[in-house]
Amino acid sequence: MSGGQEAAHVRDDSNALAPREPYPFVPLEFVRIAAPDSLTRARDFFEEMNKRRTTRHFSSEPVPRELIELAIRTAGTAPSGAHQQPWTFVAVSEATLKRRIREAAEDEERVNYTGRMPPDWLDAVAPLGTDQNKPHLTDAPWVVVVFRQIFGLAQDGGKRTYYYTQESCGIAVGLFISAIHHMGLVTLTHTPSPMGFLATLLERPDNEKAFLVMPVGYPAANARVPDLRRRSLEEISIWK
Ligand code: IYR
């Protein structure tokens, strides 16, 4: 395809209130993989993903920004409702900002663990051994905070309804986690609650709500994980 033709297909989706014209349709780029190769690739990918673990113990060893950029670009390939791409990834490496995020998260979690949350909540998280201390928020070289755009916002403040933003952000985060694992790093899906402090600290606009916090880095040399078991295929699937 020539440069000129490509340019004709570029569409600016950044302005949420741009006129919605039909996308030009182009041939799908698809390379058919032979069935035996598909099986090998499927097995290899499952084996790789099955080795992924969430850890709370991070090394402070630096991670190049380009790796985080690539994980975010991978996340940005996610399908989204009406292709509205309702996500913003804020990648934080500044020590002061990470410390402020940690302090605010610990303030909220302290209240959660010491009375705000009901006994059922404490019971549910007890096996994981979590508490109000969140050292991963300052140990990890990167803290990526995902914001969900609850509606589209134009320069003039006009709003556009966004669809399936929870699902879209969930899928994008899944791809982000997979990319991080594939590049040999670890992450943790951290959910401080409530998360309102993140929009304030990170100066996000009114249409963005914090969705998830993901410290990213290398595991600490003594990183530990709970010895948990994943549900089997039989337990998670029904075939008809
Ligand atoms: N968000 C709290 C508690 C917590 C909740 C769930 I659900 C977990 O899977 C793990 C922890 C915290 O981060 O400590």
Boltz pocket constraint, residues with backbone or C-beta under 6 A from the ligand:
constraints:
  - pocket:
      binder: B
      contacts: [[A, 109], [A, 125], [A, 128], [A, 130], [A, 131], [A, 132], [A, 190], [A, 191], [A, 192], [A, 193]]
      max_distance: 6.0
